Amino acid sequence: MAGTDPIHQFHLNKIVDLPIGGIDASLTNSGVFMIAATLGVTAFVMLGSSRKALVPGRLQSMVEISYNFVADMVKSSAGTEGMRFFPLVFSLFMFILFANMMGMFPYFYTFTSQLVVTFALAMLVISLVIGYGIYKHGFKWLKLFVLPGVPIVLVPLVTLIEVFSFITRPVSLGVRLFANMLAGHIALKVFAGFIVLLLGAGAWWSYPLAILPLLLTIALTALEFLVSFLQAYVFAILTCIYLNDAIHPGH
């Protein structure tokens, strides 16, 4: 049943049982791949930037392209002052990108399909936005929720809408990544399951019919690689936009 069940791939399995003070802190397959993604990003950046050759090799070129891509993203969305948050945005982008790409390989776990993971990343971003906004501007930062030019009668209503919109940011940021990765992997598993079922039927007509889900699986795989990159980009660009509210609350 596990072979064709599209939800089975998202199950959490304990790798190391680790109860601490009545709290289950066990290492799961999700935790293992988080560690793997962190080590992968670290190795990618360190190995790619270790030589600093005048004529860069492939790995160094990839690191430099990644660096410039995220740096341009931060500058265009949050200004030059936003570059102080470059390490955070770069780390988030690369971590999510590695996580999504690793999850495309068979028997690898996609931990960005877990809402608790994506929501935790989103809460990290929003907490930083609120903390830095108040740290830099004091409680004047809260004027962000009072739009200029609004009639005094409508100020309470508009402010309430703005506050609610801000509160939903971590929800939309986390759910967007989670939902896209979950839906994409389920679709891939479903169409791949059709191939197995048709080939397992053993009838002469099932073999040519299996070609259609095979082609759809190939197309979906290519699309899912693109989505994996786009979701890392969307998370990073929205992080920059939200940080801009903390840096320049009047803009």
N, C-alpha and C positions, 0 to 999 in steps of 0.2 A: 504493500500500500504506500510505503514511503517513497517508492520509486516514481509514482505518478501523482502523488499528493503535492499540489503547488504550494501549500502552506508549510510543509514539513521542513523546507530549507531555512525557515526563519525561527525554528525552535532553538531555545537556549539549552545547551548541554554543559553540565559541570565537567571541567577538566581536572581541577584540583579542589577538593572539599576543604574549605577554610572558615570554620565558625570562630568568630571573635566576640567574646562577651555577649553571647546570645544573638549576635548579628551574623547573618549569612554573608560572608565576604568571599565566597568561593570564586575561583577563576573559571570563567565560562569560555565557550568558543568565541563569543563576542569580545571578551576581554583579550583573548589571545590575538585576535586580528587587529584590535586597537593597538596593542603593543607592536605587532608586525608593521602596521601602517606608520607608527611613530618612528620605528627603527628604519623603515624604508625611506621615509622623507629625510631623516637625519643622514643616512648613508648617501643618498642622492645628492644632497646639498654639499656635504663635506667632501665627498670624492670629486664632485664636479668643480668645486672651487679650490681644491688643494693645490693644483699646479699653477693656476693663473697664467697660462701660456699666452704669448702675444697672438699666436694663431691658435685659437681654441679648438680642442677636439670635439667629438660629438657630445660627450657627457657635459663638458664645460659649456658648450653652446646651448644645450637644453636648460642648464641651470641659469645661464644669463638671460635666455629668452623668458623663462619663468619669472625671474627677478624683475626684468623690465616690464613684463606684462602686468604684474601686480602693482609695481610702482606707478605706472601710467594710470592704472585704475584708481589708486588711492589719490593721486594728484588731481585727476579730473573730477573726482567725486567729493573730496574733502579738502582740496587745496594743498598747498605746500606744508602748511602746519599739520595736516593730517598724516604726514610721513612719520611722525613720532609713533603712530600706530601701525606702521608698515610691518614690523615683526609679527604682530598679532594677525593681521589680515593675510599675510603670506603664509603663516603657519596654518591658519584655518583653511585657506584655499588648497594648499598642498595636502593637508591631512584628509580633507573630504575627497579630493581628487584621487589620492592613493586608495582610500577606502572604497570608493565607487568602482575604480578600475580593478582592484583585487577581487571584488565581488563578482566580476564578470567571468572569472575562471571557475571551472567545475570543482565542486567540493570546497570552495572558498566561501567564507561567511561574509555577508554584506551587513555590517553592523549599522550602517546608515539607514537601514530599513527598520530599525528599532526607534520608536518615537521617543523613548526616554533618552536616547543618545542625542538625537537631533534637537530635542527641546532643551537639553542641558547646554548644548553649544549656543543655542539661541539666547538662553537666559544669561550666559556669560557675556554675550555681546550687549544685551540690553542693560544689564547691571553696570557694565563699564560705561555705557552712554550716560546713564543717570548719574553715576558716581563722578565721572569726569565733568559733566555739565555743571553739577552743583559745586564741585571743587574749584572750577575755573571762574564761574560766573556768580556763585552763591545762589541764593534762592531766587535771584532775578531770572535764572535760567527757566523757571516755571512760566515766565511770560511767553515761552514757546507755544503754550496752549491757548494763548489769547491772541487771536488774529487781529492785526491792525485794520482799521477801517470798518469794523463790524459795528452796526448800530448798538447802542448801549442796551437796548431791550433784548437783543439777541445774544449778547455776550455770554450769559450763563448757559444757554442751550448749545452755542457753538463751542464753548470751552469744554462742556461735557462730552460732546462728540469728538473733539480733539484728544481728550484724555482717554476715551474709550478706544479710539484708533491707535493711540500709542501703546495701550495695554495689550492690544491684540497683535502687536508686532512680533513678539517672541513666538506666539502661537502660529501665526502665518509663516514665519521664518522656519520654524521647526517642522511643521506639518508639510510644507511644500517639499522639502528634501525627503522626508520620510515617505510621503505618499507616492512621489515619482519613482523612487527606488523600489518600493514595495510593488506597485502596479506593474512596472516594467519586468521585474523578475518573475512575477506571477504569470504574466502573458507569455514570457519565454518558456516557462515550465509547462504551461498548458499546451502550447503548440508542439513542444518537444515530446510531450506525452502522447499526442495524437500520432506522431511518427512511430513511437514504440508500439502503440495499440494496433495500428494498421499493419505494421510489419509482423506483429505477433499473431495476427488473424490467420495467416497462412494461406489465404485464398489468392487466386491469381489476380483478382481485381484490386486487392488491397495494396499491392506493390506500386502500381502507377498512381494510385490515390495518395500514397505517402509522399509523393513528390511535392504536392501543394503545401502541406504543412512544413516540409523541409525548406522550401524556398522562403516561406513566411518566417521561419525561425532564423534563417540567415539574414533576412532583411531586418528583423527585429533586433538581432544581435548587433548589427551595424548601428541601428538607431539608438540602441541602449548605450553603446559606447559614446555616442554623441551626447545623449542625455546625461551620462555620468559626468562629462566635462562641463556641460551647461549648468547642471545643478551646483557644482562647485563654484562656477563663475557667478551664478545668481546669488548664492549665499554670500560670497565675498563682496560683490558690488552693493548688495543691500546693507551689509555691515558698514561699508564706507559711507553710504548715504545716511545711515543712522548716526554714525560717528560725526558726520558733518553737522547734525543737529546739536551735538554736544559742543562742538568747536565754534560754530557760527549759528547760534540759535535764532538770530534775526533774519537769516537768509532762507 
